[in-house]
């Protein structure tokens, strides 16, 4: 029996792609929207069985405020957080807010689906490798962890970073060109260069990689790329 759900993420393209994949697998998606901060309003209004809540910064202050409101106003709704490999504080914050599950952003669709079914049945869901990683970090904290998002950001020019942000927001070539004041052919070239530099084959893969590594958050806060 399919799950009645809502999908919310800070990046609309990711929310809509996940929603489409779940619809094809027989689930009833009531809404797919962005940003994640609006999840509570949707859930309160539509009352799904499950809310999939995407976040790129699980340890950030206020990241799970929507979960707190959802559990206060719609306690029967199970929330599954979709996020990057977090610090132990990130996992703890999700569950402290009332989430029933935490699943990696790059989990296969089958894994997301299993999590949805389990939380609807009242189970808590955290992948064993996430728990192992969290405990490993607590026991052996890395002095200087690798920053994949920063590394990828240095590969892109400022204009390419803007293109990537627009791609992640679901803009097509025409909208990118209009928003940046450039020709469609130039916008298409920028998109292809972004895909090549990130080593991915599609816009969806580029958006997912950027979200998973925190590249989009760094771009939003104005972290300067390595070159102009």
Secondary structure, 3 states (H helix, E strand, C coil): CCCEEEEECCCHHHHHHHHHHHHHCCCEEEEEECCHHHHHHHHHHHCCCEEEEEECCCCCCCCCHHHHHHHHHCCCCEEEEEECCCCHHHHHHHHHHCCCEEEECCCCHHHHHHHHHHHHCCCCEECHHHHHHHHHHHHCCCCCCCCHHHHHHCCCCHHHHHHHHHHHCCCCHHHHHHHHCCCHHHHHHHHHHHHHHHCCCCHHHHHHHHHHHCHHHHHHCCCCCCCC
